[in-house]
C-alpha cells in the first residue's frame, strides 16, 4: 500500500476515527484503525464493538492495500 494525503486531512480524519477507540482494551485489535487505500480514496475504519465509524478521504493512491495500526500512536506521530 502506498499513498499520499495532505497532513491536515489525515489528522482531521484520524482524530474523528480514534475518538471511539479505547486506549486500554481487552481485545488489542480494537485499539487499531483499519486503513484501506483503494481507487482514489482512503477508507479509515474503527470500532469499539458498540459503535463503528468510517471516514473516506480523497488521496493519491499509488498501490492499493489495507492494514491496521494503533490509532493513538499513529495520531501522535
N, CA, C and O atoms as a Tripos MOL2 file, in Angstrom:
@<TRIPOS>MOLECULE
protein
  308   307    77     0     0
PROTEIN
NO_CHARGES

@<TRIPOS>ATOM
      1 N           0.8480   -1.1620    0.0000 N.3       1 UNK1
      2 CA          0.0000    0.0000    0.0000 C.3       1 UNK1
      3 C           0.8990    1.2320    0.0000 C.2       1 UNK1
      4 O           1.8500    1.3420    0.7740 O.2       1 UNK1
      5 N           0.5600    2.1490   -0.8960 N.am      2 UNK2
      6 CA          1.3330    3.3890   -0.9740 C.3       2 UNK2
      7 C           0.3860    4.5070   -1.4070 C.2       2 UNK2
      8 O          -0.3340    4.3830   -2.3980 O.2       2 UNK2
      9 N           0.4040    5.6040   -0.6410 N.am      3 UNK3
     10 CA         -0.4710    6.7250   -0.9590 C.3       3 UNK3
     11 C           0.1140    8.0180   -0.4110 C.2       3 UNK3
     12 O           1.0010    7.9990    0.4420 O.2       3 UNK3
     13 N          -0.3940    9.1420   -0.9110 N.am      4 UNK4
     14 CA         -0.0670   10.4460   -0.3380 C.3       4 UNK4
     15 C          -1.3780   11.1470   -0.0010 C.2       4 UNK4
     16 O          -2.3770   11.0220   -0.7090 O.2       4 UNK4
     17 N          -1.3400   11.8850    1.0970 N.am      5 UNK5
     18 CA         -2.5140   12.6160    1.5630 C.3       5 UNK5
     19 C          -2.0150   13.8520    2.3000 C.2       5 UNK5
     20 O          -0.9500   13.8260    2.9160 O.2       5 UNK5
     21 N          -2.7810   14.9270    2.2350 N.am      6 UNK6
     22 CA         -2.3980   16.1280    2.9720 C.3       6 UNK6
     23 C          -2.4570   15.8420    4.4630 C.2       6 UNK6
     24 O          -3.3990   15.2160    4.9500 O.2       6 UNK6
     25 N          -1.4530   16.3000    5.1750 N.am      7 UNK7
     26 CA         -1.3390   16.0190    6.6100 C.3       7 UNK7
     27 C          -2.5740   16.4960    7.3800 C.2       7 UNK7
     28 O          -3.0580   15.7970    8.2700 O.2       7 UNK7
     29 N          -3.0740   17.6650    7.0470 N.am      8 UNK8
     30 CA         -4.2430   18.2180    7.7470 C.3       8 UNK8
     31 C          -5.4650   17.3210    7.5770 C.2       8 UNK8
     32 O          -6.1990   17.0880    8.5370 O.2       8 UNK8
     33 N          -5.6890   16.8200    6.3670 N.am      9 UNK9
     34 CA         -6.8190   15.9140    6.1190 C.3       9 UNK9
     35 C          -6.6360   14.6050    6.8690 C.2       9 UNK9
     36 O          -7.5840   14.0580    7.4320 O.2       9 UNK9
     37 N          -5.4020   14.1090    6.8700 N.am     10 UNK10
     38 CA         -5.0970   12.8530    7.5600 C.3      10 UNK10
     39 C          -5.3760   12.9820    9.0570 C.2      10 UNK10
     40 O          -6.0340   12.1230    9.6430 O.2      10 UNK10
     41 N          -4.8780   14.0500    9.6730 N.am     11 UNK11
     42 CA         -5.0530   14.2360   11.1170 C.3      11 UNK11
     43 C          -6.5050   14.4960   11.4990 C.2      11 UNK11
     44 O          -6.9690   14.0050   12.5280 O.2      11 UNK11
     45 N          -7.2230   15.2570   10.6880 N.am     12 UNK12
     46 CA         -8.6350   15.5230   10.9730 C.3      12 UNK12
     47 C          -9.4370   14.2260   10.9410 C.2      12 UNK12
     48 O         -10.2380   13.9600   11.8370 O.2      12 UNK12
     49 N          -9.2200   13.4330    9.9200 N.am     13 UNK13
     50 CA         -9.9210   12.1560    9.7930 C.3      13 UNK13
     51 C          -9.5320   11.2120   10.9130 C.2      13 UNK13
     52 O         -10.3910   10.5730   11.5190 O.2      13 UNK13
     53 N          -8.2540   11.1240   11.1850 N.am     14 UNK14
     54 CA         -7.7760   10.2240   12.2340 C.3      14 UNK14
     55 C          -8.2960   10.6400   13.6070 C.2      14 UNK14
     56 O          -8.5770    9.7810   14.4420 O.2      14 UNK14
     57 N          -8.4280   11.9380   13.8520 N.am     15 UNK15
     58 CA         -8.9520   12.3780   15.1520 C.3      15 UNK15
     59 C         -10.4080   11.9590   15.3290 C.2      15 UNK15
     60 O         -10.8160   11.6060   16.4350 O.2      15 UNK15
     61 N         -11.1940   11.9920   14.2580 N.am     16 UNK16
     62 CA        -12.5810   11.5240   14.3340 C.3      16 UNK16
     63 C         -12.6410   10.0270   14.6040 C.2      16 UNK16
     64 O         -13.3960    9.5690   15.4610 O.2      16 UNK16
     65 N         -11.8440    9.2780   13.8700 N.am     17 UNK17
     66 CA        -11.8720    7.8210   13.9690 C.3      17 UNK17
     67 C         -11.3400    7.3530   15.3170 C.2      17 UNK17
     68 O         -11.9150    6.4500   15.9250 O.2      17 UNK17
     69 N         -10.2680    7.9430   15.7870 N.am     18 UNK18
     70 CA         -9.6630    7.4890   17.0410 C.3      18 UNK18
     71 C         -10.5010    7.8560   18.2550 C.2      18 UNK18
     72 O         -10.2640    7.3350   19.3450 O.2      18 UNK18
     73 N         -11.4690    8.7340   18.0900 N.am     19 UNK19
     74 CA        -12.2810    9.1510   19.2340 C.3      19 UNK19
     75 C         -13.0950    8.0110   19.8360 C.2      19 UNK19
     76 O         -13.4570    8.0710   21.0110 O.2      19 UNK19
     77 N         -13.3890    6.9750   19.0550 N.am     20 UNK20
     78 CA        -14.1330    5.8480   19.6200 C.3      20 UNK20
     79 C         -13.2370    4.6790   20.0030 C.2      20 UNK20
     80 O         -13.7020    3.7010   20.5870 O.2      20 UNK20
     81 N         -11.9690    4.7790   19.6800 N.am     21 UNK21
     82 CA        -11.0330    3.7030   20.0200 C.3      21 UNK21
     83 C         -10.5770    3.8880   21.4590 C.2      21 UNK21
     84 O         -10.1240    4.9670   21.8410 O.2      21 UNK21
     85 N         -10.6990    2.8410   22.2470 N.am     22 UNK22
     86 CA        -10.2710    2.9170   23.6370 C.3      22 UNK22
     87 C          -8.7720    2.6860   23.7370 C.2      22 UNK22
     88 O          -8.2130    1.8620   23.0140 O.2      22 UNK22
     89 N          -8.1220    3.4210   24.6390 N.am     23 UNK23
     90 CA         -6.6780    3.2600   24.8200 C.3      23 UNK23
     91 C          -6.3550    1.9210   25.4600 C.2      23 UNK23
     92 O          -5.3930    1.2580   25.0720 O.2      23 UNK23
     93 N          -7.1510    1.5260   26.4320 N.am     24 UNK24
     94 CA         -6.9470    0.2290   27.0860 C.3      24 UNK24
     95 C          -8.0900   -0.6700   26.6700 C.2      24 UNK24
     96 O          -9.2600   -0.3750   26.9150 O.2      24 UNK24
     97 N          -7.7340   -1.7600   26.0420 N.am     25 UNK25
     98 CA         -8.7550   -2.6270   25.5080 C.3      25 UNK25
     99 C          -8.3980   -4.0720   25.7690 C.2      25 UNK25
    100 O          -7.2310   -4.4510   25.6660 O.2      25 UNK25
    101 N          -9.3760   -4.8800   26.1020 N.am     26 UNK26
    102 CA         -9.1120   -6.2980   26.3410 C.3      26 UNK26
    103 C          -8.8810   -7.0460   25.0390 C.2      26 UNK26
    104 O          -8.2660   -8.1130   25.0360 O.2      26 UNK26
    105 N          -9.3680   -6.4980   23.9340 N.am     27 UNK27
    106 CA         -9.1210   -7.0710   22.6110 C.3      27 UNK27
    107 C          -8.1950   -6.0970   21.8740 C.2      27 UNK27
    108 O          -8.6500   -5.0600   21.3930 O.2      27 UNK27
    109 N          -6.9080   -6.4190   21.7830 N.am     28 UNK28
    110 CA         -5.9170   -5.4630   21.2630 C.3      28 UNK28
    111 C          -6.2390   -4.8580   19.8970 C.2      28 UNK28
    112 O          -5.9550   -3.6810   19.6750 O.2      28 UNK28
    113 N          -6.8130   -5.6160   18.9880 N.am     29 UNK29
    114 CA         -7.0630   -5.0850   17.6460 C.3      29 UNK29
    115 C          -8.0830   -3.9380   17.6740 C.2      29 UNK29
    116 O          -8.1290   -3.1410   16.7370 O.2      29 UNK29
    117 N          -8.8880   -3.8420   18.7150 N.am     30 UNK30
    118 CA         -9.8540   -2.7510   18.8190 C.3      30 UNK30
    119 C          -9.1880   -1.4130   19.1240 C.2      30 UNK30
    120 O          -9.8430   -0.3720   19.0740 O.2      30 UNK30
    121 N          -7.9070   -1.4290   19.4360 N.am     31 UNK31
    122 CA         -7.1520   -0.1870   19.6180 C.3      31 UNK31
    123 C          -6.6190    0.3330   18.2900 C.2      31 UNK31
    124 O          -6.0150    1.4050   18.2320 O.2      31 UNK31
    125 N          -6.8430   -0.4260   17.2320 N.am     32 UNK32
    126 CA         -6.3090   -0.0790   15.9160 C.3      32 UNK32
    127 C          -7.3550    0.5920   15.0420 C.2      32 UNK32
    128 O          -8.5580    0.4920   15.2810 O.2      32 UNK32
    129 N          -6.8600    1.2730   14.0280 N.am     33 UNK33
    130 CA         -7.6910    1.8160   12.9680 C.3      33 UNK33
    131 C          -7.3400    1.0390   11.7010 C.2      33 UNK33
    132 O          -6.1680    0.7700   11.4360 O.2      33 UNK33
    133 N          -8.3550    0.6820   10.9250 N.am     34 UNK34
    134 CA         -8.1240   -0.0170    9.6550 C.3      34 UNK34
    135 C          -8.0130    1.0430    8.5690 C.2      34 UNK34
    136 O          -8.8690    1.9190    8.4470 O.2      34 UNK34
    137 N          -6.9530    0.9520    7.7900 N.am     35 UNK35
    138 CA         -6.7110    1.9060    6.7100 C.3      35 UNK35
    139 C          -6.6780    1.1240    5.4080 C.2      35 UNK35
    140 O          -5.8680    0.2130    5.2390 O.2      35 UNK35
    141 N          -7.5710    1.4900    4.4820 N.am     36 UNK36
    142 CA         -7.6180    0.8130    3.1870 C.3      36 UNK36
    143 C          -7.4880    1.8520    2.0830 C.2      36 UNK36
    144 O          -8.2900    2.7820    1.9920 O.2      36 UNK36
    145 N          -6.4740    1.6850    1.2500 N.am     37 UNK37
    146 CA         -6.2590    2.5660    0.1060 C.3      37 UNK37
    147 C          -6.7790    1.8530   -1.1370 C.2      37 UNK37
    148 O          -6.3160    0.7660   -1.4820 O.2      37 UNK37
    149 N          -7.7420    2.4740   -1.8010 N.am     38 UNK38
    150 CA         -8.3530    1.8420   -2.9710 C.3      38 UNK38
    151 C          -8.8750    2.9250   -3.9020 C.2      38 UNK38
    152 O          -9.5020    3.8880   -3.4600 O.2      38 UNK38
    153 N          -8.6150    2.7630   -5.1780 N.am     39 UNK39
    154 CA         -9.0560    3.7590   -6.1450 C.3      39 UNK39
    155 C          -8.3430    5.0750   -5.9100 C.2      39 UNK39
    156 O          -7.1140    5.1370   -5.9430 O.2      39 UNK39
    157 N          -9.1090    6.1210   -5.6730 N.am     40 UNK40
    158 CA         -8.5080    7.4310   -5.3780 C.3      40 UNK40
    159 C          -8.9090    7.9190   -3.9890 C.2      40 UNK40
    160 O          -9.0250    9.1210   -3.7490 O.2      40 UNK40
    161 N          -9.1180    6.9580   -3.0720 N.am     41 UNK41
    162 CA         -9.5130    7.3480   -1.7170 C.3      41 UNK41
    163 C          -8.9330    6.4070   -0.6710 C.2      41 UNK41
    164 O          -8.4740    5.3070   -0.9800 O.2      41 UNK41
    165 N          -8.9660    6.8690    0.5680 N.am     42 UNK42
    166 CA         -8.5190    6.0700    1.7030 C.3      42 UNK42
    167 C          -9.6960    5.9540    2.6590 C.2      42 UNK42
    168 O         -10.3380    6.9480    3.0000 O.2      42 UNK42
    169 N          -9.9660    4.7350    3.0810 N.am     43 UNK43
    170 CA        -11.0660    4.4340    3.9770 C.3      43 UNK43
    171 C         -10.4930    4.1550    5.3620 C.2      43 UNK43
    172 O          -9.7060    3.2240    5.5300 O.2      43 UNK43
    173 N         -10.8800    4.9500    6.3480 N.am     44 UNK44
    174 CA        -10.4540    4.7680    7.7330 C.3      44 UNK44
    175 C         -11.6360    4.1870    8.5030 C.2      44 UNK44
    176 O         -12.7510    4.7020    8.4130 O.2      44 UNK44
    177 N         -11.3980    3.1170    9.2580 N.am     45 UNK45
    178 CA        -12.4820    2.4770    9.9960 C.3      45 UNK45
    179 C         -11.9990    2.0580   11.3730 C.2      45 UNK45
    180 O         -10.8890    1.5460   11.5210 O.2      45 UNK45
    181 N         -12.8460    2.2790   12.3930 N.am     46 UNK46
    182 CA        -12.5370    1.8550   13.7590 C.3      46 UNK46
    183 C         -13.8380    1.4810   14.4540 C.2      46 UNK46
    184 O         -14.9180    1.9240   14.0630 O.2      46 UNK46
    185 N         -13.7160    0.6560   15.4930 N.am     47 UNK47
    186 CA        -14.8870    0.2470   16.2590 C.3      47 UNK47
    187 C         -14.5060   -0.0130   17.7070 C.2      47 UNK47
    188 O         -13.3500   -0.2880   18.0280 O.2      47 UNK47
    189 N         -15.5140    0.0800   18.5770 N.am     48 UNK48
    190 CA        -15.3280   -0.3350   19.9650 C.3      48 UNK48
    191 C         -16.3020   -1.4680   20.2960 C.2      48 UNK48
    192 O         -16.5630   -1.7400   21.4680 O.2      48 UNK48
    193 N         -16.8290   -2.1150   19.2860 N.am     49 UNK49
    194 CA        -17.7880   -3.2160   19.3400 C.3      49 UNK49
    195 C         -19.2200   -2.7270   19.5710 C.2      49 UNK49
    196 O         -20.1580   -3.4970   19.3660 O.2      49 UNK49
    197 N         -19.4160   -1.4930   19.9830 N.am     50 UNK50
    198 CA        -20.7540   -0.9200   20.1030 C.3      50 UNK50
    199 C         -21.0050    0.0780   18.9800 C.2      50 UNK50
    200 O         -22.0990    0.1460   18.4190 O.2      50 UNK50
    201 N         -19.9770    0.8450   18.6670 N.am     51 UNK51
    202 CA        -20.0580    1.8860   17.6440 C.3      51 UNK51
    203 C         -18.9600    1.6390   16.6180 C.2      51 UNK51
    204 O         -17.8450    1.2510   16.9660 O.2      51 UNK51
    205 N         -19.2890    1.8680   15.3520 N.am     52 UNK52
    206 CA        -18.2830    1.7950   14.2850 C.3      52 UNK52
    207 C         -18.3020    3.1200   13.5510 C.2      52 UNK52
    208 O         -19.3650    3.6910   13.3050 O.2      52 UNK52
    209 N         -17.1260    3.6050   13.2050 N.am     53 UNK53
    210 CA        -17.0190    4.8480   12.4510 C.3      53 UNK53
    211 C         -16.1770    4.5940   11.2110 C.2      53 UNK53
    212 O         -15.1540    3.9100   11.2610 O.2      53 UNK53
    213 N         -16.6270    5.1550   10.1040 N.am     54 UNK54
    214 CA        -15.9100    5.0440    8.8380 C.3      54 UNK54
    215 C         -15.8150    6.4350    8.2300 C.2      54 UNK54
    216 O         -16.8030    7.1670    8.1780 O.2      54 UNK54
    217 N         -14.6370    6.7900    7.7750 N.am     55 UNK55
    218 CA        -14.4430    8.0520    7.0640 C.3      55 UNK55
    219 C         -13.6660    7.7700    5.7940 C.2      55 UNK55
    220 O         -12.7230    6.9790    5.7880 O.2      55 UNK55
    221 N         -14.0670    8.4190    4.7290 N.am     56 UNK56
    222 CA        -13.4060    8.2510    3.4350 C.3      56 UNK56
    223 C         -12.8280    9.5960    3.0180 C.2      56 UNK56
    224 O         -13.5150   10.6170    3.0370 O.2      56 UNK56
    225 N         -11.5490    9.5790    2.6390 N.am     57 UNK57
    226 CA        -10.8390   10.7980    2.2660 C.3      57 UNK57
    227 C         -10.1940   10.5900    0.9010 C.2      57 UNK57
    228 O          -9.6390    9.5270    0.6250 O.2      57 UNK57
    229 N         -10.2710   11.6060    0.0550 N.am     58 UNK58
    230 CA         -9.6010   11.5290   -1.2410 C.3      58 UNK58
    231 C          -8.0940   11.6010   -1.0430 C.2      58 UNK58
    232 O          -7.6000   12.3270   -0.1800 O.2      58 UNK58
    233 N          -7.3690   10.8300   -1.8620 N.am     59 UNK59
    234 CA         -5.9070   10.8030   -1.7730 C.3      59 UNK59
    235 C          -5.3450   10.2910   -3.0870 C.2      59 UNK59
    236 O          -6.0750    9.7750   -3.9330 O.2      59 UNK59
    237 N          -4.0480   10.4400   -3.2460 N.am     60 UNK60
    238 CA         -3.3490    9.8560   -4.3890 C.3      60 UNK60
    239 C          -2.8920    8.4630   -3.9890 C.2      60 UNK60
    240 O          -1.9700    8.3170   -3.1860 O.2      60 UNK60
    241 N          -3.5260    7.4480   -4.5410 N.am     61 UNK61
    242 CA         -3.1880    6.0650   -4.2150 C.3      61 UNK61
    243 C          -2.3170    5.5110   -5.3370 C.2      61 UNK61
    244 O          -2.7290    5.4730   -6.4970 O.2      61 UNK61
    245 N          -1.1040    5.0830   -4.9780 N.am     62 UNK62
    246 CA         -0.1760    4.5150   -5.9470 C.3      62 UNK62
    247 C          -0.2300    2.9920   -5.9390 C.2      62 UNK62
    248 O          -0.1000    2.3580   -6.9870 O.2      62 UNK62
    249 N          -0.4210    2.4070   -4.7660 N.am     63 UNK63
    250 CA         -0.5830    0.9600   -4.6190 C.3      63 UNK63
    251 C          -1.7230    0.7110   -3.6500 C.2      63 UNK63
    252 O          -1.7030    1.2030   -2.5210 O.2      63 UNK63
    253 N          -2.7180   -0.0530   -4.0850 N.am     64 UNK64
    254 CA         -3.8470   -0.3620   -3.2160 C.3      64 UNK64
    255 C          -3.4430   -1.3690   -2.1490 C.2      64 UNK64
    256 O          -2.5210   -2.1610   -2.3440 O.2      64 UNK64
    257 N          -4.1340   -1.3300   -1.0320 N.am     65 UNK65
    258 CA         -3.8660   -2.2660    0.0460 C.3      65 UNK65
    259 C          -4.5990   -1.8540    1.3030 C.2      65 UNK65
    260 O          -5.2880   -0.8350    1.3360 O.2      65 UNK65
    261 N          -4.4390   -2.6710    2.3450 N.am     66 UNK66
    262 CA         -5.0860   -2.3860    3.6260 C.3      66 UNK66
    263 C          -4.2010   -2.8630    4.7610 C.2      66 UNK66
    264 O          -3.4200   -3.8020    4.6060 O.2      66 UNK66
    265 N          -4.3310   -2.2070    5.9010 N.am     67 UNK67
    266 CA         -3.5790   -2.5790    7.0940 C.3      67 UNK67
    267 C          -4.2920   -2.0220    8.3180 C.2      67 UNK67
    268 O          -5.2360   -1.2420    8.1960 O.2      67 UNK67
    269 N          -3.8390   -2.4220    9.4810 N.am     68 UNK68
    270 CA         -4.3000   -1.7940   10.7200 C.3      68 UNK68
    271 C          -3.0870   -1.2280   11.4430 C.2      68 UNK68
    272 O          -1.9680   -1.7170   11.2930 O.2      68 UNK68
    273 N          -3.3340   -0.1910   12.2290 N.am     69 UNK69
    274 CA         -2.2620    0.4310   13.0140 C.3      69 UNK69
    275 C          -2.8780    0.9910   14.2900 C.2      69 UNK69
    276 O          -4.0480    1.3730   14.2980 O.2      69 UNK69
    277 N          -2.0980    1.0430   15.3680 N.am     70 UNK70
    278 CA         -2.6120    1.6150   16.6170 C.3      70 UNK70
    279 C          -3.0440    3.0730   16.4010 C.2      70 UNK70
    280 O          -2.2340    3.9150   16.0120 O.2      70 UNK70
    281 N          -4.3080    3.3570   16.6520 N.am     71 UNK71
    282 CA         -4.8780    4.6660   16.3420 C.3      71 UNK71
    283 C          -4.2000    5.8010   17.0900 C.2      71 UNK71
    284 O          -3.8370    6.8080   16.4810 O.2      71 UNK71
    285 N          -4.0240    5.6590   18.3870 N.am     72 UNK72
    286 CA         -3.4510    6.7530   19.1750 C.3      72 UNK72
    287 C          -1.9780    6.9840   18.8390 C.2      72 UNK72
    288 O          -1.5270    8.1280   18.7880 O.2      72 UNK72
    289 N          -1.2400    5.9210   18.6150 N.am     73 UNK73
    290 CA          0.1670    6.0660   18.2600 C.3      73 UNK73
    291 C           0.3000    6.7420   16.8950 C.2      73 UNK73
    292 O           1.1580    7.6060   16.7130 O.2      73 UNK73
    293 N          -0.5330    6.3580   15.9470 N.am     74 UNK74
    294 CA         -0.4970    6.9410   14.6130 C.3      74 UNK74
    295 C          -0.8420    8.4280   14.6750 C.2      74 UNK74
    296 O          -0.2250    9.2360   13.9810 O.2      74 UNK74
    297 N          -1.8050    8.7860   15.4860 N.am     75 UNK75
    298 CA         -2.2020   10.1870   15.6230 C.3      75 UNK75
    299 C          -1.1050   11.0240   16.2740 C.2      75 UNK75
    300 O          -0.9340   12.1940   15.9310 O.2      75 UNK75
    301 N          -0.3660   10.4400   17.2040 N.am     76 UNK76
    302 CA          0.6830   11.1680   17.9210 C.3      76 UNK76
    303 C           1.9440   11.3990   17.0980 C.2      76 UNK76
    304 O           2.7900   12.2060   17.4850 O.2      76 UNK76
    305 N           2.0850   10.7140   15.9820 N.am     77 UNK77
    306 CA          3.3060   10.8520   15.1670 C.3      77 UNK77
    307 C           3.3660   12.2190   14.5270 C.2      77 UNK77
    308 O           4.3170   12.5220   13.8070 O.2      77 UNK77
@<TRIPOS>BOND
     1     1     2 1
     2     2     3 1
     3     3     4 2
     4     3     5 am
     5     5     6 1
     6     6     7 1
     7     7     8 2
     8     7     9 am
     9     9    10 1
    10    10    11 1
    11    11    12 2
    12    11    13 am
    13    13    14 1
    14    14    15 1
    15    15    16 2
    16    15    17 am
    17    17    18 1
    18    18    19 1
    19    19    20 2
    20    19    21 am
    21    21    22 1
    22    22    23 1
    23    23    24 2
    24    23    25 am
    25    25    26 1
    26    26    27 1
    27    27    28 2
    28    27    29 am
    29    29    30 1
    30    30    31 1
    31    31    32 2
    32    31    33 am
    33    33    34 1
    34    34    35 1
    35    35    36 2
    36    35    37 am
    37    37    38 1
    38    38    39 1
    39    39    40 2
    40    39    41 am
    41    41    42 1
    42    42    43 1
    43    43    44 2
    44    43    45 am
    45    45    46 1
    46    46    47 1
    47    47    48 2
    48    47    49 am
    49    49    50 1
    50    50    51 1
    51    51    52 2
    52    51    53 am
    53    53    54 1
    54    54    55 1
    55    55    56 2
    56    55    57 am
    57    57    58 1
    58    58    59 1
    59    59    60 2
    60    59    61 am
    61    61    62 1
    62    62    63 1
    63    63    64 2
    64    63    65 am
    65    65    66 1
    66    66    67 1
    67    67    68 2
    68    67    69 am
    69    69    70 1
    70    70    71 1
    71    71    72 2
    72    71    73 am
    73    73    74 1
    74    74    75 1
    75    75    76 2
    76    75    77 am
    77    77    78 1
    78    78    79 1
    79    79    80 2
    80    79    81 am
    81    81    82 1
    82    82    83 1
    83    83    84 2
    84    83    85 am
    85    85    86 1
    86    86    87 1
    87    87    88 2
    88    87    89 am
    89    89    90 1
    90    90    91 1
    91    91    92 2
    92    91    93 am
    93    93    94 1
    94    94    95 1
    95    95    96 2
    96    95    97 am
    97    97    98 1
    98    98    99 1
    99    99   100 2
   100    99   101 am
   101   101   102 1
   102   102   103 1
   103   103   104 2
   104   103   105 am
   105   105   106 1
   106   106   107 1
   107   107   108 2
   108   107   109 am
   109   109   110 1
   110   110   111 1
   111   111   112 2
   112   111   113 am
   113   113   114 1
   114   114   115 1
   115   115   116 2
   116   115   117 am
   117   117   118 1
   118   118   119 1
   119   119   120 2
   120   119   121 am
   121   121   122 1
   122   122   123 1
   123   123   124 2
   124   123   125 am
   125   125   126 1
   126   126   127 1
   127   127   128 2
   128   127   129 am
   129   129   130 1
   130   130   131 1
   131   131   132 2
   132   131   133 am
   133   133   134 1
   134   134   135 1
   135   135   136 2
   136   135   137 am
   137   137   138 1
   138   138   139 1
   139   139   140 2
   140   139   141 am
   141   141   142 1
   142   142   143 1
   143   143   144 2
   144   143   145 am
   145   145   146 1
   146   146   147 1
   147   147   148 2
   148   147   149 am
   149   149   150 1
   150   150   151 1
   151   151   152 2
   152   151   153 am
   153   153   154 1
   154   154   155 1
   155   155   156 2
   156   155   157 am
   157   157   158 1
   158   158   159 1
   159   159   160 2
   160   159   161 am
   161   161   162 1
   162   162   163 1
   163   163   164 2
   164   163   165 am
   165   165   166 1
   166   166   167 1
   167   167   168 2
   168   167   169 am
   169   169   170 1
   170   170   171 1
   171   171   172 2
   172   171   173 am
   173   173   174 1
   174   174   175 1
   175   175   176 2
   176   175   177 am
   177   177   178 1
   178   178   179 1
   179   179   180 2
   180   179   181 am
   181   181   182 1
   182   182   183 1
   183   183   184 2
   184   183   185 am
   185   185   186 1
   186   186   187 1
   187   187   188 2
   188   187   189 am
   189   189   190 1
   190   190   191 1
   191   191   192 2
   192   191   193 am
   193   193   194 1
   194   194   195 1
   195   195   196 2
   196   195   197 am
   197   197   198 1
   198   198   199 1
   199   199   200 2
   200   199   201 am
   201   201   202 1
   202   202   203 1
   203   203   204 2
   204   203   205 am
   205   205   206 1
   206   206   207 1
   207   207   208 2
   208   207   209 am
   209   209   210 1
   210   210   211 1
   211   211   212 2
   212   211   213 am
   213   213   214 1
   214   214   215 1
   215   215   216 2
   216   215   217 am
   217   217   218 1
   218   218   219 1
   219   219   220 2
   220   219   221 am
   221   221   222 1
   222   222   223 1
   223   223   224 2
   224   223   225 am
   225   225   226 1
   226   226   227 1
   227   227   228 2
   228   227   229 am
   229   229   230 1
   230   230   231 1
   231   231   232 2
   232   231   233 am
   233   233   234 1
   234   234   235 1
   235   235   236 2
   236   235   237 am
   237   237   238 1
   238   238   239 1
   239   239   240 2
   240   239   241 am
   241   241   242 1
   242   242   243 1
   243   243   244 2
   244   243   245 am
   245   245   246 1
   246   246   247 1
   247   247   248 2
   248   247   249 am
   249   249   250 1
   250   250   251 1
   251   251   252 2
   252   251   253 am
   253   253   254 1
   254   254   255 1
   255   255   256 2
   256   255   257 am
   257   257   258 1
   258   258   259 1
   259   259   260 2
   260   259   261 am
   261   261   262 1
   262   262   263 1
   263   263   264 2
   264   263   265 am
   265   265   266 1
   266   266   267 1
   267   267   268 2
   268   267   269 am
   269   269   270 1
   270   270   271 1
   271   271   272 2
   272   271   273 am
   273   273   274 1
   274   274   275 1
   275   275   276 2
   276   275   277 am
   277   277   278 1
   278   278   279 1
   279   279   280 2
   280   279   281 am
   281   281   282 1
   282   282   283 1
   283   283   284 2
   284   283   285 am
   285   285   286 1
   286   286   287 1
   287   287   288 2
   288   287   289 am
   289   289   290 1
   290   290   291 1
   291   291   292 2
   292   291   293 am
   293   293   294 1
   294   294   295 1
   295   295   296 2
   296   295   297 am
   297   297   298 1
   298   298   299 1
   299   299   300 2
   300   299   301 am
   301   301   302 1
   302   302   303 1
   303   303   304 2
   304   303   305 am
   305   305   306 1
   306   306   307 1
   307   307   308 2
@<TRIPOS>SUBSTRUCTURE
     1 UNK1         2 RESIDUE 1 A UNK
     2 UNK2         6 RESIDUE 1 A UNK
     3 UNK3        10 RESIDUE 1 A UNK
     4 UNK4        14 RESIDUE 1 A UNK
     5 UNK5        18 RESIDUE 1 A UNK
     6 UNK6        22 RESIDUE 1 A UNK
     7 UNK7        26 RESIDUE 1 A UNK
     8 UNK8        30 RESIDUE 1 A UNK
     9 UNK9        34 RESIDUE 1 A UNK
    10 UNK10       38 RESIDUE 1 A UNK
    11 UNK11       42 RESIDUE 1 A UNK
    12 UNK12       46 RESIDUE 1 A UNK
    13 UNK13       50 RESIDUE 1 A UNK
    14 UNK14       54 RESIDUE 1 A UNK
    15 UNK15       58 RESIDUE 1 A UNK
    16 UNK16       62 RESIDUE 1 A UNK
    17 UNK17       66 RESIDUE 1 A UNK
    18 UNK18       70 RESIDUE 1 A UNK
    19 UNK19       74 RESIDUE 1 A UNK
    20 UNK20       78 RESIDUE 1 A UNK
    21 UNK21       82 RESIDUE 1 A UNK
    22 UNK22       86 RESIDUE 1 A UNK
    23 UNK23       90 RESIDUE 1 A UNK
    24 UNK24       94 RESIDUE 1 A UNK
    25 UNK25       98 RESIDUE 1 A UNK
    26 UNK26      102 RESIDUE 1 A UNK
    27 UNK27      106 RESIDUE 1 A UNK
    28 UNK28      110 RESIDUE 1 A UNK
    29 UNK29      114 RESIDUE 1 A UNK
    30 UNK30      118 RESIDUE 1 A UNK
    31 UNK31      122 RESIDUE 1 A UNK
    32 UNK32      126 RESIDUE 1 A UNK
    33 UNK33      130 RESIDUE 1 A UNK
    34 UNK34      134 RESIDUE 1 A UNK
    35 UNK35      138 RESIDUE 1 A UNK
    36 UNK36      142 RESIDUE 1 A UNK
    37 UNK37      146 RESIDUE 1 A UNK
    38 UNK38      150 RESIDUE 1 A UNK
    39 UNK39      154 RESIDUE 1 A UNK
    40 UNK40      158 RESIDUE 1 A UNK
    41 UNK41      162 RESIDUE 1 A UNK
    42 UNK42      166 RESIDUE 1 A UNK
    43 UNK43      170 RESIDUE 1 A UNK
    44 UNK44      174 RESIDUE 1 A UNK
    45 UNK45      178 RESIDUE 1 A UNK
    46 UNK46      182 RESIDUE 1 A UNK
    47 UNK47      186 RESIDUE 1 A UNK
    48 UNK48      190 RESIDUE 1 A UNK
    49 UNK49      194 RESIDUE 1 A UNK
    50 UNK50      198 RESIDUE 1 A UNK
    51 UNK51      202 RESIDUE 1 A UNK
    52 UNK52      206 RESIDUE 1 A UNK
    53 UNK53      210 RESIDUE 1 A UNK
    54 UNK54      214 RESIDUE 1 A UNK
    55 UNK55      218 RESIDUE 1 A UNK
    56 UNK56      222 RESIDUE 1 A UNK
    57 UNK57      226 RESIDUE 1 A UNK
    58 UNK58      230 RESIDUE 1 A UNK
    59 UNK59      234 RESIDUE 1 A UNK
    60 UNK60      238 RESIDUE 1 A UNK
    61 UNK61      242 RESIDUE 1 A UNK
    62 UNK62      246 RESIDUE 1 A UNK
    63 UNK63      250 RESIDUE 1 A UNK
    64 UNK64      254 RESIDUE 1 A UNK
    65 UNK65      258 RESIDUE 1 A UNK
    66 UNK66      262 RESIDUE 1 A UNK
    67 UNK67      266 RESIDUE 1 A UNK
    68 UNK68      270 RESIDUE 1 A UNK
    69 UNK69      274 RESIDUE 1 A UNK
    70 UNK70      278 RESIDUE 1 A UNK
    71 UNK71      282 RESIDUE 1 A UNK
    72 UNK72      286 RESIDUE 1 A UNK
    73 UNK73      290 RESIDUE 1 A UNK
    74 UNK74      294 RESIDUE 1 A UNK
    75 UNK75      298 RESIDUE 1 A UNK
    76 UNK76      302 RESIDUE 1 A UNK
    77 UNK77      306 RESIDUE 1 A UNK
